[in-house]
């Protein structure tokens, strides 16, 4: 893509989209984020709600990882 700014041509390129993380890694990342929020929350109800979300995402990650290993699909460590 080329754009013009004050009569100076600027060439920009779109950054490639990140590759999706395989297995349950994406869900584990979300679980980690909710867990961190829960640990730093000053409101006990919010802390428990975020801890519950973290557990949900950790469960999803575990189920995805088990499902992938049961089908013999390569995981993130087996990327070509």
C-alpha positions in Angstrom: 0.0 0.0 0.0 1.3 3.5 -0.8 0.1 6.6 0.9 1.1 10.2 0.3 1.9 12.5 3.2 3.0 16.1 2.4 4.0 15.2 -1.1 6.3 12.4 0.1 5.4 8.9 -0.9 5.4 6.5 2.1 5.4 2.8 1.4 3.8 0.8 4.1 3.2 -2.9 4.2 0.7 -4.7 6.3 2.2 -6.9 8.9 1.4 -10.6 8.4 -1.3 -11.9 10.7 0.1 -14.0 13.5 -0.3 -17.8 13.1 -3.0 -19.3 15.3 -1.6 -21.1 18.3 -2.3 -24.8 18.2 -4.1 -26.9 20.7 -5.2 -25.2 23.9 -2.4 -22.6 24.0 -4.8 -19.7 23.2 -7.2 -20.8 25.9 -4.3 -21.2 28.4 -3.2 -17.7 27.6 -6.7 -16.3 28.4 -6.7 -18.4 31.6 -3.4 -16.8 32.6 -4.8 -13.3 31.9 -7.9 -13.9 34.0 -5.9 -15.5 36.7 -3.6 -12.5 36.9 -6.6 -10.2 37.1 -8.1 -12.3 39.9 -4.9 -12.2 41.9 -4.6 -8.5 41.7 -8.3 -7.6 42.2 -9.2 -5.7 45.4 -12.9 -6.7 45.1 -13.4 -10.3 46.4 -16.4 -10.8 44.1 -14.6 -9.7 41.0 -11.6 -11.8 42.1 -13.7 -14.9 42.3 -15.5 -14.2 39.0 -12.1 -13.8 37.2 -10.8 -16.9 38.9 -13.8 -18.8 37.7 -13.2 -17.6 34.1 -9.5 -18.6 34.4 -10.6 -22.2 35.5 -13.0 -22.3 32.5 -10.3 -21.4 30.0 -7.8 -23.8 31.7 -10.4 -26.6 31.3 -10.9 -25.7 27.6 -7.1 -25.8 27.1 -6.8 -29.2 28.7 -9.7 -30.6 26.7 -8.3 -29.3 23.4 -4.8 -30.6 24.2 -6.3 -34.1 25.0 -8.4 -34.1 21.9 -5.4 -33.2 19.7 -3.2 -35.8 21.3 -5.9 -38.4 20.9 -6.1 -37.8 17.1 -2.4 -37.9 16.6 -2.3 -34.3 15.3 1.0 -32.5 15.8 1.0 -29.9 18.6 2.7 -26.5 18.7 6.1 -28.1 19.4 5.8 -30.1 16.1 5.4 -27.1 13.7 7.1 -27.7 10.4 
